[in-house]
Amino acid sequence: DTYYNDMMWVAFKRVARAGVINVVRNSFVALASIFVITMTVMILGSLMFLSGLVDQFVGYLKDKVDVNVYFVTTADEGAILDLKRSLEQLPEVSYVAYITRDEALATFRDRHEDDHLTVQALDELGDNPFGASLSIKAREPSQYEGIAQYLRDVESNESPQIIETVNYAQNKVVIDQLSRVTTYVNRFGLIVTIVFAIASILITFNTIRLAIYTSREEISVMRLVGATNMYIRGPFVIEGTIYGLVASCIGLLLFFPITFLLRPATEAMFNADIFAYYLANFFWFILVLMVAGAALGAASSFLAVRKYLSV
């Protein structure tokens, strides 16, 4: 076993050394291959950015939509808090915010602080005309219908009546549009990811195939002297892996200035900071891009040797 392991280790070192020599010797082909894989890796990284930005944008839209329950001014606070707790127990509800009468009044004053006539009319009333309210956020836009039905059931059974109005009917059009936008955006992102992934694999495969084609005579000689298929493929797989790792490092470095320059545009379009997103998820970008680059280079080399050089 020790002898066998030693022989395997020696064979691996020879294969690895041959792969490194191929990279150095075929410098022009190496640069072309690294360039193509870099573009492929950056496309993959861009798809990761797109997925993250879409998720943040959809989250931003979801946060802008809610259902508000407005209570009569005489509603008992204990009854309101009981309703709040019962809503929080629903699986469809993300969270419920309670706005007191005083908070509603303060918000109204802040919003109309430049409208002196409105503020003066409010002061002349002498009493707070606003009732308390609950702001309800659902986990998904499609779940607001069920929450609204629950509120209608509560309203029909409660005595005395404390709910003045529920604004679901006014927001229903916006909620339905948000549901459709969320579905279309996610579907579009999936289609774009699949198309670019297939295109990237084909481009990388053809580039690696061209690189291996330049060594066809060397492969023929190796076969004539009795080299095994694994020994022939090995250096090219190592070579492709090196291309992929170098390309991934280049892509990771290029994303720093690119995301920094695109930060204002993404904040305006998606309400998301793409540079901060890259820094926060840098470890995952390293993991995904390094593994993808190495795997893409190695797999393309393996398939190119097998299919096009009849090894």
N, C-alpha and C positions, 0 to 999 in steps of 0.2 A: 504493500500500500504506500509506503514511504517513497519507494522508487517511482511508482506510478504518479504520485502527487508531484514529485520533483520534476518529472518529465512534463507534466501538464503545466507547471509553473514556468519552465523553460520555454515551452511552446507558446504560452501566453505572452511572455516577454518578447519573444521574437516577432509575434504578430503585432503587438503594440508598437514595437520599434519600427516595424515596416510601415505601419499606419502613420506614425509621426513623420517618417522619411518621405512618404507620399505627399503629405501636406507641404513640407518644405520644398520638395522637388517640383511639384506642380503648383507653383505659386500663383500663376495666372488663373488656373482652374479653381484653385482654393479661394481666391478673392471673389471670383464670380459666384461660387457656391455659397460662400459666407454672405455675400450681398443678397442673394435670393432668399436664403433662410432667414436673414435679418428682416427682410420685408415680410416674410411669412409670420415670423414671431411677432412683429409689430402689428400685423393684422389681428393675430390672436389677442395681443394685449389690448388693441383698440376695441375688440369685441367685449373684452372684460370691462373696459371703461364704459362702453355703451350700455352693457347690462347694469352696471352700478348706477350710471346716471339715470337710466330709465326707472330703476327701482326708487331712486331718490325723488325723481320728478313725480312718479305716481304717488309716492308717499306724501309729497307736498300737496298734490291735488286732493288726495283723500283728507288731508288735514284741514282743507278749506271747506269741506262739506260736513254738515252735522244736522241733527234734528233738535230743535229747541222746544221745550215745554214751558209755557208761560202760565203762571198761577194768578188767581184773583188776589187782590191786595189783602183780603181777610183770611187767606189760607193759613192754617196752623203750620208752624215750622216743623213740628214733630211729624206731621203727616207727609210733608214734603221730603223729609229725610228718610222716612220709611219707604217712600216710592223710589228714592235714589238708591237705597240699599237693594231693593228688589230688582231694579234695572241692572245693577252691577253684577247680579247673580246670573243674568242671561248670558249664554255662551256667545251670542252675537255682539255683545257690547264690549268695546275696548275700554272706555272709561266714561264717567259721568262727572261733569263739573257743576257745582252748585253756586249760583249767583244770587246773593241776598238782595233785598229791596234797596238797602243803602248802597251796595255796590252798583246796582243798576242805575240809581240816581247819580252817583259820582261819575259813572261812564258817560251818561247822557250829558252832564254838565261839561265834561272834558271835550266831548265831541262838538258841542255847540258853544264853546267858550267865546268865539268871535261873533256869535249871533246874539246881540244884546237884547233884542226884543224877545227872543225865546227864553233866555235866562230870566228876564224881568217877569214874563208871564208865569214862569215856573215858581219864582219867588212869591208871587201874589197868591198862588194856590194855598200856600201855608202848610200843605201836607204832601207827603211823598205819593205821587200818583202811580208809581211803578210797583208791580208785583215781583216776587222772586221768580227765578227760572232755573231750569236744568238744561245744560248743553250736553247732548249725547253723541258720542263717536262710536260708529260701528267698526268692526274689524274689516269688513269688506263693504263696498257701496251697495251690493245687491241685498245686504241684510237689513237695510233701513226699512224695507216694506214690512218685515216681520216685527221690528221694533215698534213701528207705527201702529200695527194691528194690536200689539200688546197694550199700548197706551190707550187705544180706543176701547179695549175690553175693560181696562182699569177705570176709564172715564165713565163707562156705562154702568159700572157696578158701585162706584164710590158714592157715599152720602155722608156729609154734604159735598157738593161739587166744589173742588178746589182748582181744577184745571180750567183755565180760561180758553187757551188755544194751543194747538200743536201745529208747527209750521211745515210739516212734512209735505203737504200738498203743494205749497209754494216752491219747495226745493226739489220736488220729484223730477222735474225736467232736467235739472243740473245733475242730480244723482244718476239718472239713467244715462245721460251723456257721458258721465265719468266712467260708468261701467263699460260702455262701449269703447271709450278711448283706452282704458286699461287693457281690454282684450285685444284691440288692434295693435297697440304698441308692443305688447308681449309677443304677439304672433309675428309682427314685423321683425322684432329682434331675433326671434328663433330662425326665421327664413334667411335673414342676412348672415347669421352665424353659420348656418349650414352651407350656403353658397360660397362664402369666403373660405371656409375650411376646406371644401372640396377643391376649389381653385388653387389654394395654397399648396395642398398636397400634390396636385398634378404638376404645378410649376417646379416645386422642389424635386420631385421625382425625376422629371425630365432633365433638370440641371445636373443632378447627381449621375444620371445615366450617361450624359455627355462626358462628364469627368471620368467615369470608368471606361468609356469607350476609347479614350486615349491610351489606356493601358491594356488593350485587348491582346497585343502581341506578347506582352509579359505574362498575361494569364495563360495563353496558349503554351508557352514554354514551361510554365509551372505545371500544367496538366501533363505535358509530355514526360516530365521527370518524376511523375507519380505523386504530386502534391494532392492532398485530400481537399474536398470541397470546402470544408471548414477552414482549412489553412489558407485557401485562396480568398475566401470571402472575408476572413478575419481582418486583414489590414484595411480593406475598404470600409468595413463596418466601423472600425476604430477611426478611420479618416472622417467618415460622415458624422460620427459622434463629436469629434473635435470641432468640425464645422458648426454643428448645432450649438455647442456650448459657447463658442466664441461669438456666434451670431446672437445668442440670448443675452450675453453680457453687453454687447453693443446696443441691442434694443432696450435693455433696462436703463442704460446710461442716457440714451436719446430721449427717453420718456420724461426725464427731468426737465430739460428746457422746453419740450413740447407742451407738457401739461401746465408749466408755469405761464407760457405765453397764451394758452387757451383758457386760462382761469377766468378772465373777464367775460369771455363769450359764453362759457358754460354756466356761469352765475346768472347771466341774463336769460339764457334759453331754458335751462333746467333748474334754476335756483339751487345749484350745487357747485361746490368748489372742487374742480377735478384734481388740482394739485394736492389739496389736503386729502382727498380720497386716495391718491396714489401713495402718499406718505403713510397714511393709516393702514393701507393694505399692501405695503411694500413686500412683506415677507411672503404673502400669497402670490404676488407677481413673480418673485424670484423662484418660488417652488414650481409654479405652473409653467413659466416660460423656459426655465432651465430643463425641466423634464421633457417638455414638449419639443424644444429645440434638439436635444440629444436624441430623443426617440425618433423624431422626424428624419434627422440625418442618418441614423443607424438603419432604420427601416427602409428608407429610400435606397441606401447603398446595398442592403441585402437583396431587395427585390430587383434592383437594376442588374446586379451581377447574375442573379439566377435566371431572369427572363431574357435578357438581351445578349448575354455572352454565353448562354447555354452551358453554364457550369453544372 
